[in-house]
Amino acid sequence: MVIRTFLISLLLSGSLIASDGLISGSADGWTHTGPREDALPEFKFLPKGGPDQSGSLLTSSDQRKGLHGWWEKTIAVEGGRTYHFSALRKVVNVEYPRRTAVARIFWKDAQGRAAVHDFAATTTYREGEKPQSEPEYPADGPEQIDGWTTVEGVFRCPPSATQARIELSYRWADQASVEWSEVRLAAIETPKSRKVRLATVHFGPAAGTSNADKCEQFAPLIAKAAEQKADFVVLPETLTYFNSGRSMADCGETIPGPSTDYFGTLAKQHDLYIVAGLVEREQHRIFNVAVLIGPDGKVVGKYRKVALPRTEIDAGVEAGDDYPVFETRFGKVGMMVCYDGFYPEVARELSNRGAEVIAFPVWGCNPLLASARACENHVYVVSSTYSDIASNWMITAIYGRDGRPVAKAKGWGDVVIAEVDLGQPAIWHSLGDFHAEILRHRPPVKPAVP
């Protein structure tokens, strides 16, 4: 299973310092409670529960809606260390497991108060102050054998913390049950930083009649990004169509095709990823696409623009219908294109699927919306636009996870670089790591009924 494999790999690497098996044949140390006595579910310890029969904690409810309670246990921890939480979870008759069956970790000091982080907040709210620790939210992994799902996460314990309270919550489901087993909190060596150098270009190619001519105009800018050790470069939307005098259909080509082959040569030469906005033709179908090309020169994947403005619809462009996210050597990347930025659903779905960085080739858009897409999902958004800086419209920029531009272009031909650490969460006062909370707190959305 995933968790066992992870822990075995830590043991073999020498990274696993200590492991506290929090359920091991007894319910020793585990108690159960909730916010209100009249809304508690039923709690039961199963000595032979769990996939390996080492014991499990069961929470269940009757026909009443809105029951809420949790198992909890407090253990000693060493402040300043990094910890890996892992557990197996099985749900029965739960519509939204991500909201109903939630694990949380509370870091406490010797007095039982919330421990304080040793770094200053870099987000907009009370920036510069050291934030108080808020609950950590381990994430759901893939489902395993017989309905057991991994729940895990890696967290840095604040230096002032001496104890961790583990909470296994049950929220609101009726006639359902949640079972927890193999709960562990293990001290590990602090992982290496996940720094990546994100880059984007502010450039509108000069008039040209061929796709090749348009692509070639970006070569010096990609080289300039490579000179600054960029790992990832974003180019603008429909770059073969811009200022070409041709229709989008005339600029369409297969993906992979000549343009991706050209950019693939540059990506391999400079050992980086390139995102290019292109026009795809698939037989009679035309799509506005963003294409991710890897350092091996091959197409990693493509995204077909989902939200189309009336001008593209009238031109015969077809809307896409998927939100793919791609693994790279530095993290998970999603893409959206121009008009997608006006709608929160696109970036949210990419975030739901694990995107840490969203490339945003964009002809023009309200820059406040780009900020919103970054902030509401706590992801980096990297935009490349044709909008003139003086137009007070869309900007070429790298947006941080709090929505503010980390770096932005000041003029045509600028190559903008920002080094970010994807492994360092953005911590807010009162919210903690908001990106981790999105999974547990975002509301379920059902299709609207006319």
C-alpha positions in Angstrom: 0.0 0.0 0.0 1.1 3.6 -0.6 1.7 4.5 3.1 3.7 1.3 3.8 5.8 1.8 0.7 6.4 5.4 1.7 7.5 4.5 5.2 9.7 1.6 4.0 11.5 4.0 1.6 12.1 6.3 4.5 13.5 3.5 6.6 15.8 2.4 3.8 17.0 6.0 3.2 17.6 6.6 6.9 15.1 9.5 6.8 12.7 8.0 9.3 13.7 9.2 12.8 10.8 8.0 15.0 7.4 6.6 14.4 4.5 6.5 16.8 1.9 3.9 15.8 -1.1 5.6 17.2 -3.4 2.6 16.9 -1.8 -0.8 17.8 -4.2 -3.4 19.2 -5.8 -1.0 21.7 -7.5 2.3 22.0 -4.9 3.5 24.6 -4.8 7.2 24.7 -7.6 7.8 22.3 -10.7 9.6 23.5 -13.7 10.9 21.7 -15.7 14.1 21.9 -17.4 16.8 19.8 -18.7 20.3 19.9 -22.1 19.4 21.4 -23.3 16.4 23.4 -26.6 16.2 21.6 -25.0 16.0 18.2 -22.4 13.3 18.8 -22.1 10.3 16.5 -21.3 6.8 17.9 -17.7 5.8 18.7 -16.3 2.3 18.9 -12.8 0.7 19.0 -12.4 -2.4 16.9 -9.5 -4.6 18.2 -9.3 -6.5 14.9 -10.2 -3.7 12.6 -8.2 -2.3 9.7 -6.7 -4.0 6.7 -4.0 -5.6 8.8 -6.3 -6.3 11.8 -4.1 -4.1 14.1 -7.1 -2.2 15.3 -9.3 0.6 14.1 -11.4 3.5 15.3 -15.0 3.5 14.1 -17.3 6.5 14.0 -20.9 6.0 12.8 -24.3 7.8 12.7 -27.9 6.9 12.7 -30.6 8.6 10.5 -30.0 12.0 12.1 -28.3 14.6 10.0 -25.6 17.0 11.2 -23.8 14.7 13.8 -20.3 15.9 14.5 -17.5 14.4 16.7 -14.0 13.2 16.6 -11.4 10.8 18.0 -8.3 12.5 19.5 -4.9 11.7 21.0 -2.1 13.9 22.1 1.6 12.8 21.7 4.9 14.4 22.4 6.8 16.0 19.5 10.1 17.7 19.1 9.8 21.4 18.1 11.4 22.3 14.8 11.4 18.8 13.4 9.5 17.7 10.2 6.8 15.1 10.6 5.0 12.7 8.2 1.4 11.9 9.1 -0.2 8.9 7.6 -3.4 6.9 8.1 -5.8 4.6 6.4 -9.4 5.6 6.2 -12.5 3.7 5.0 -15.9 5.3 4.5 -19.3 3.8 4.1 -22.3 5.7 2.6 -20.4 9.1 2.8 -21.2 11.4 -0.1 -18.3 13.7 0.4 -15.4 11.9 2.2 -13.1 15.0 1.8 -15.5 17.0 4.1 -16.9 14.3 6.4 -13.8 12.3 7.2 -11.0 14.8 8.1 -7.7 14.3 9.9 -6.2 17.4 11.6 -3.0 18.0 13.5 -2.8 20.8 16.2 0.7 21.9 17.3 0.7 22.9 21.0 3.3 24.3 23.3 4.0 23.1 26.9 1.1 25.2 28.2 -1.3 23.7 25.7 -1.5 26.9 23.6 -1.2 27.0 19.8 2.5 27.0 19.0 3.9 30.0 17.1 5.9 29.7 13.9 9.4 31.0 13.8 9.1 32.8 10.4 7.2 36.0 9.4 4.1 35.7 7.3 4.7 36.7 3.7 1.0 37.0 2.8 -0.9 40.3 2.7 -2.7 39.9 6.1 -0.5 41.0 9.0 2.6 40.5 6.8 5.8 40.4 8.8 4.4 39.0 12.0 5.0 35.5 13.2 1.8 33.6 12.7 0.2 31.3 15.3 0.0 27.7 14.1 -3.4 26.6 12.8 -4.6 23.0 12.2 -2.7 21.0 9.5 -4.8 19.1 7.0 -3.3 15.9 5.6 -4.6 15.2 2.1 -6.5 12.3 0.6 -4.5 9.9 -1.6 -5.7 7.3 -4.0 -8.1 4.6 -2.9 -6.6 1.3 -2.0 -7.7 -2.3 -1.5 -11.2 -2.9 -0.1 -12.1 0.8 0.0 -9.2 2.0 2.3 -7.8 5.3 1.3 -4.4 6.9 2.3 -4.5 10.2 4.1 -1.1 11.8 4.5 1.0 14.9 4.6 4.5 16.3 5.6 4.5 19.2 8.0 7.1 21.2 9.9 6.5 21.4 13.6 6.9 24.9 15.1 9.9 25.2 17.4 7.8 26.1 20.4 5.6 23.0 20.0 6.1 20.1 22.5 3.0 18.1 21.7 0.7 17.3 18.8 -3.0 16.6 19.1 -4.3 14.3 16.4 -7.9 14.6 15.5 -9.9 12.2 13.3 -13.2 14.0 12.6 -16.6 12.8 11.5 -18.9 15.5 10.2 -22.6 15.7 9.2 -23.2 12.5 7.2 -26.2 10.4 8.3 -26.5 6.6 8.2 -22.8 6.4 7.4 -19.5 5.4 9.0 -15.8 6.3 9.0 -13.1 3.9 10.1 -9.5 4.8 10.8 -6.5 2.5 11.0 -2.7 2.5 10.9 -2.4 6.1 12.2 1.1 7.3 12.5 3.1 10.5 13.1 6.7 10.0 12.2 9.6 12.4 12.5 11.6 12.5 9.2 14.6 14.4 7.9 13.6 17.8 6.6 12.9 17.4 2.8 15.0 19.4 0.4 13.5 22.6 -0.8 11.5 22.5 -4.0 12.8 25.7 -5.6 12.0 26.4 -9.2 12.8 29.4 -11.4 9.6 30.4 -13.2 9.9 32.7 -16.2 7.6 34.5 -18.6 8.0 36.8 -21.6 6.3 40.1 -22.6 6.4 40.1 -26.4 4.2 40.5 -29.4 5.8 38.9 -32.5 6.1 41.2 -35.5 4.0 40.6 -38.6 4.8 37.4 -40.3 3.0 35.0 -42.7 4.1 31.6 -41.4 3.9 29.7 -38.2 7.6 29.1 -38.3 8.4 32.8 -38.6 6.3 33.5 -35.5 7.9 30.8 -33.4 11.4 31.8 -34.3 10.9 35.3 -32.9 10.7 33.8 -29.4 14.0 32.0 -29.6 16.2 34.9 -28.2 13.8 35.4 -25.3 13.8 31.7 -24.4 17.6 31.8 -24.6 17.6 34.9 -22.3 15.5 33.0 -19.8 17.8 30.1 -20.0 20.8 32.4 -19.3 19.0 33.2 -16.0 18.6 29.5 -15.2 14.9 29.4 -15.8 13.3 26.0 -15.3 9.9 26.9 -16.9 9.1 29.6 -19.5 5.6 30.7 -20.5 4.9 32.2 -23.9 1.7 34.1 -24.9 -1.6 32.9 -26.4 -2.1 31.8 -30.1 1.4 33.1 -30.9 1.3 31.9 -34.5 -2.0 33.7 -35.1 -1.1 37.0 -33.5 -0.4 39.8 -36.0 -0.4 37.3 -38.9 -3.2 38.6 -41.0 -4.6 35.0 -41.2 -7.6 33.3 -39.7 -7.2 31.0 -36.7 -8.1 28.1 -38.9 -5.3 29.0 -41.3 -2.9 29.0 -38.4 -4.0 25.6 -37.1 -1.7 22.6 -37.0 -1.5 19.2 -35.4 -0.2 18.8 -31.9 2.5 17.5 -31.9 3.4 19.3 -35.1 5.9 21.7 -36.6 5.6 24.4 -34.0 5.9 22.0 -31.0 8.9 20.4 -32.8 10.6 23.8 -33.0 10.0 24.7 -29.4 10.9 21.1 -28.4 14.4 21.7 -29.9 14.8 24.9 -27.8 13.5 23.2 -24.7 16.0 20.4 -25.1 18.8 22.8 -26.0 18.2 24.9 -22.8 17.0 22.0 -20.5 13.8 23.6 -19.5 10.0 23.5 -19.9 8.2 25.7 -22.4 4.4 26.5 -22.5 3.3 27.9 -25.8 -0.1 29.2 -26.9 -0.9 27.7 -30.3 -3.9 26.9 -32.6 -4.6 23.2 -32.9 -6.2 21.6 -36.0 -7.6 18.1 -35.6 -9.2 17.3 -39.0 -12.0 19.9 -39.3 -11.9 20.9 -35.6 -10.0 24.0 -34.4 -8.9 24.6 -30.8 -7.1 27.4 -28.9 -4.5 25.4 -26.9 -1.6 25.8 -24.5 1.0 23.1 -24.9 3.6 22.0 -22.3 6.9 20.9 -23.9 9.5 19.1 -21.7 13.3 19.3 -21.5 13.5 16.2 -23.6 12.0 18.1 -26.5 8.7 16.2 -26.4 5.1 17.3 -25.8 4.2 16.6 -22.2 0.6 17.5 -22.7 -1.9 20.1 -24.0 -4.9 22.0 -22.7 -7.8 23.0 -24.9 -9.3 26.4 -23.9 -12.6 25.7 -22.2 -14.1 29.2 -21.8 -14.4 30.8 -25.3 -15.3 34.4 -26.0 -17.9 35.2 -28.6 -15.2 36.2 -31.2 -13.6 32.7 -31.1 -17.0 31.0 -31.2 -18.0 33.0 -34.2 -14.7 32.1 -35.9 -15.5 28.4 -35.6 -13.2 27.5 -32.6 -14.4 24.7 -30.5 -14.3 24.7 -26.7 -12.3 22.1 -24.8 -13.8 20.0 -21.9 -11.0 18.8 -19.7 -8.6 20.2 -17.1 -5.4 18.1 -17.3 -2.6 18.5 -14.8 0.9 17.3 -15.7 3.8 16.0 -13.6 7.1 17.8 -14.2 10.5 17.4 -12.5 9.7 20.3 -10.2 6.0 19.8 -9.5 2.5 19.7 -11.0 1.5 22.1 -13.8 -1.8 23.1 -15.2 -2.6 25.5 -18.0 -5.5 28.0 -18.8 -5.8 30.4 -21.7 -7.0 34.1 -21.7 -10.8 34.1 -21.3 -10.6 31.2 -18.9 -9.3 33.7 -16.4 -12.7 35.4 -16.2 -14.2 32.3 -14.7 -13.2 30.8 -11.4 -14.1 27.2 -12.4 -11.1 26.7 -14.6 -8.3 27.5 -12.2 -10.3 25.8 -9.3 -10.6 22.6 -11.2 -6.9 22.6 -12.1 -6.2 23.2 -8.4 -8.5 20.4 -7.4 -6.5 18.1 -9.6 -3.2 19.1 -7.9 -1.8 22.0 -10.0 0.8 23.9 -8.1 1.7 26.2 -11.0 -0.8 27.4 -13.6 0.6 28.7 -16.9 -1.6 31.5 -18.3 -1.0 32.5 -22.0 -3.4 35.4 -22.3 -4.1 38.0 -25.0 -5.8 40.3 -22.5 -7.6 40.0 -19.2 -8.4 41.9 -16.0 -5.2 41.5 -13.9 -7.4 41.5 -10.8 -8.9 38.3 -11.9 -5.5 36.7 -12.4 -4.7 37.8 -8.8 -7.9 36.2 -7.7 -7.2 32.9 -9.5 -3.8 32.7 -7.8 -5.1 33.7 -4.3 -8.3 31.7 -4.2 -6.4 28.5 -5.1 -3.1 29.3 -3.4 -1.1 28.5 -6.6 1.4 30.3 -8.7 0.0 31.8 -11.9 2.4 32.7 -14.7 0.9 35.0 -17.3 2.3 36.1 -20.7 0.2 38.7 -22.4 0.1 41.0 -25.5 -1.4 43.9 -23.5 0.6 47.1 -23.5 1.8 48.0 -20.0 0.3 51.5 -20.5 -3.2 50.1 -21.2 -3.9 49.4 -17.5 -5.0 45.9 -18.4 -3.5 42.5 -18.2 0.2 42.2 -17.2 2.9 39.7 -17.9 3.8 38.5 -14.4 4.4 35.7 -11.9 1.6 35.9 -9.3 2.3 34.5 -5.8 0.0 32.4 -3.8 -1.5 35.3 -2.0 -2.4 36.9 -5.4 0.3 39.6 -5.5 2.7 39.7 -8.5 6.1 38.4 -7.3 7.7 39.8 -10.5 6.2 41.6 -13.6 7.3 43.0 -16.9 7.9 46.7 -17.4 8.3 46.8 -21.2 8.2 44.9 -24.5 10.8 42.2 -24.7 11.2 41.7 -21.0 11.9 38.3 -19.6 10.6 38.0 -16.0 12.1 35.5 -13.6 11.1 34.6 -10.1 12.5 31.8 -7.9 9.9 30.2 -5.7 9.8 27.2 -3.3 6.8 25.0 -4.0 7.6 23.1 -0.8 7.1 26.1 1.5 3.4 26.7 2.2 2.0 30.2 2.3 0.9 30.6 6.0 -1.7 33.2 6.9 -2.7 34.5 10.3 -5.9 32.8 11.4 -6.0 30.6 8.2 -2.8 28.7 8.3 -2.0 26.9 5.1 -5.1 27.8 3.2 -4.2 25.6 0.2 -4.5 22.5 2.4 -7.9 23.8 3.8 -9.4 24.1 0.3 -9.9 20.4 0.0 -11.7 20.1 3.3 -13.7 23.4 3.2 -14.7 24.1 -0.4 -18.5 23.5 -0.7 -19.9 20.7 -2.8 -21.5 21.9 -6.0 -24.3 20.1 -7.6 -25.7 20.8 -11.1 -28.1 23.7 -11.1 -31.8 22.8 -11.7 -33.4 25.3 -14.1 
